[in-house]
């Protein structure tokens, strides 16, 4: 698996249906499928792996995003 990182504020580089990983500066990590995002790409909805549900992430939450 190739990892490509993007700025925490650039959620626009990723497409719906793409597997992504969000990493927080505190060490928390969330992986899943990008389900949707706002038109300005400031908010993404991710269907988390392992049945962990669906979660909203805002670009100002302190996460970096990668595939």
N, C-alpha and C positions, 0 to 999 in steps of 0.2 A: 504494500500500500504506500502510495506516495503522499507525502504531507506537503500541503501548500498553505502557508499562513497568510493572513490578511490583517489589516488594522482592525482594532476593535470597533471602529466606527464605519467600516466598509463592509456591511452585510450584503451590499448589492452585487458583490462578485460571485455569489452563489445562487444556484437555481433551485426552484421547487423540485422535490424528489431526490435531491442530492444528499448523500451521507455526509454529515458534518460532525465536527467536534468543537465544542466551546470550552475554553480553558479560562478560569478566573485567576487573577493574580494571587489569590489566597491558596490556590492549589486544587480547588474544586474543578471537576471535569464532567461534562455532559456530552454524550454522543447519541445521535439519532438521525432522523430524516427531516430535512427542512420541508415543512408542509406549506407554509405561507409566509409572506412578508408584506409590510406596509409599502405603499407606493414610493415613499421616500427612503425605504430600506432602513428605517431607524428601529423597527421592531420585527422580530422573526418568531414564528411559532414552530416548535420542533417536537416531533413525535419521538420521545426518548426510547432508547433500546431497553430490552429486558422487561417490557411491560410497565415501565415507570411513568406512563402517561404522556400527556402533552403539556408543554411549558412554553411560556412567552419569555423572550429575552429582549431587552432594550439595549441599544448600542451604548448607552451610558452606564450600563451595569458593571462594566469593568472586565468584560470577556474579550478574548481574542478568538477568532473563528478560523477554522481550517478544515480541509477535506482529507 
